[in-house]
Amino acid sequence: MWKFRALFALIFSGLVVIVGPAVAQDGYRVQPGDVIRVEVIEDESLNRDVLVLPDGSFSFPLAGSIQAGGRTLGQINSTLTASLEPNFASTPNVFTGISRLANRDVQLPEEEPTIEIFVIGEANTTGAVPLSPGSTLLQAFSRMGGFTNFAATKRVQLRRTDPATGSEQIYVLNYEAIQDGTSTNGQVAMREGDVILVPQRGLFE
């Protein structure tokens, strides 16, 4: 804990653009004229804002035309991920959010304040994971449903990027030491935009 309080002062910039700091987008159904922010972790050149056309669709590189009108962001995200998957060695991590609403009078429903982290690799739940403010690293492990049988649990990575410089810091954590109490790193508070990467274990791990 003594070292990590200083190291964890950096905050990773958020990957998904949202309208307002505390809005619930899950239940919102996209309309023509809305602008959707799409980000693909595996290929930053694909990251962009896309306009939903009058017919309810938008065009995205490598995926073609995606139907968005009347659908939730979760449904759009699933379709986009499936369309992009043949272009990648493994399923890409795709994140979508509302960048701008067509109807400025529409108010997305408010929800309890949350922070959002992102999980990649050999975890049972990957992608965006919402947490209550003040949640610890150990609680984040719980929310992501544990690890797959191929996870290298002794070298889990916590990644943060300094928004001012763009430099990324990578902290290697031993989940087994956290679990058995020999490490107190599990009590570190998570921050908005944190990325947990669970690598695949090697042949002799």
Solvent accessible surface area in square Angstrom, and as a share of the most:
residue,aa,sasa,rsa
1,M,55,0.25
2,W,194,0.68
3,K,117,0.50
4,F,34,0.14
5,R,172,0.63
6,A,77,0.60
7,L,77,0.38
8,F,5,0.02
9,A,66,0.51
10,L,51,0.25
11,I,78,0.40
12,F,22,0.09
13,S,52,0.34
14,G,49,0.47
15,L,33,0.16
16,V,29,0.17
17,V,63,0.36
18,I,78,0.40
19,V,47,0.27
20,G,37,0.35
21,P,132,0.83
22,A,39,0.30
23,V,32,0.18
24,A,18,0.14
25,Q,17,0.07
26,D,122,0.63
27,G,60,0.58
28,Y,20,0.08
29,R,131,0.48
30,V,1,0.01
31,Q,67,0.30
32,P,64,0.40
33,G,31,0.30
34,D,0,0.00
35,V,9,0.05
36,I,0,0.00
37,R,53,0.19
38,V,0,0.00
39,E,22,0.10
40,V,1,0.00
41,I,55,0.28
42,E,81,0.36
43,D,45,0.23
44,E,136,0.61
45,S,84,0.54
46,L,10,0.05
47,N,40,0.21
48,R,85,0.31
49,D,74,0.38
50,V,11,0.07
51,L,95,0.47
52,V,1,0.01
53,L,78,0.39
54,P,125,0.78
55,D,101,0.52
56,G,3,0.02
57,S,11,0.07
58,F,3,0.01
59,S,82,0.53
60,F,4,0.02
61,P,49,0.31
62,L,102,0.51
63,A,20,0.16
64,G,37,0.36
65,S,86,0.56
66,I,4,0.02
67,Q,89,0.39
68,A,0,0.00
69,G,22,0.21
70,G,43,0.41
71,R,63,0.23
72,T,22,0.13
73,L,11,0.05
74,G,45,0.44
75,Q,77,0.34
76,I,0,0.00
77,N,35,0.18
78,S,74,0.48
79,T,44,0.26
80,L,0,0.00
81,T,23,0.13
82,A,63,0.49
83,S,37,0.24
84,L,0,0.00
85,E,70,0.31
86,P,112,0.70
87,N,73,0.37
88,F,46,0.19
89,A,118,0.92
90,S,81,0.52
91,T,73,0.42
92,P,5,0.03
93,N,23,0.12
94,V,8,0.05
95,F,10,0.04
96,T,18,0.10
97,G,1,0.01
98,I,0,0.00
99,S,32,0.21
100,R,113,0.41
101,L,15,0.07
102,A,48,0.37
103,N,67,0.35
104,R,167,0.61
105,D,125,0.65
106,V,40,0.23
107,Q,150,0.67
108,L,12,0.06
109,P,77,0.49
110,E,154,0.69
111,E,79,0.35
112,E,138,0.62
113,P,83,0.52
114,T,65,0.38
115,I,25,0.13
116,E,50,0.22
117,I,0,0.00
118,F,2,0.01
119,V,0,0.00
120,I,27,0.13
121,G,38,0.36
122,E,38,0.17
123,A,7,0.06
124,N,92,0.47
125,T,59,0.35
126,T,66,0.38
127,G,14,0.13
128,A,42,0.32
129,V,6,0.03
130,P,63,0.40
131,L,4,0.02
132,S,72,0.47
133,P,78,0.49
134,G,58,0.56
135,S,12,0.08
136,T,23,0.13
137,L,1,0.00
138,L,67,0.33
139,Q,97,0.43
140,A,0,0.00
141,F,6,0.02
142,S,84,0.54
143,R,128,0.47
144,M,0,0.00
145,G,42,0.40
146,G,25,0.24
147,F,35,0.14
148,T,43,0.25
149,N,130,0.66
150,F,115,0.48
151,A,9,0.07
152,A,3,0.02
153,T,27,0.16
154,K,119,0.50
155,R,90,0.33
156,V,0,0.00
157,Q,34,0.15
158,L,1,0.01
159,R,59,0.22
160,R,0,0.00
161,T,22,0.13
162,D,28,0.14
163,P,90,0.56
164,A,92,0.71
165,T,99,0.57
166,G,53,0.51
167,S,54,0.35
168,E,77,0.34
169,Q,69,0.31
170,I,80,0.41
171,Y,15,0.06
172,V,91,0.52
173,L,2,0.01
174,N,55,0.28
175,Y,38,0.14
176,E,74,0.33
177,A,19,0.15
178,I,11,0.06
179,Q,122,0.54
180,D,98,0.51
181,G,56,0.54
182,T,112,0.65
183,S,27,0.17
184,T,79,0.46
185,N,20,0.10
186,G,2,0.02
187,Q,105,0.47
188,V,7,0.04
189,A,47,0.36
190,M,6,0.03
191,R,83,0.30
192,E,75,0.34
193,G,0,0.00
194,D,0,0.00
195,V,8,0.05
196,I,1,0.01
197,L,39,0.20
198,V,1,0.00
199,P,20,0.13
200,Q,112,0.50
201,R,98,0.36
202,G,32,0.31
203,L,153,0.76
204,F,191,0.80
205,E,107,0.48
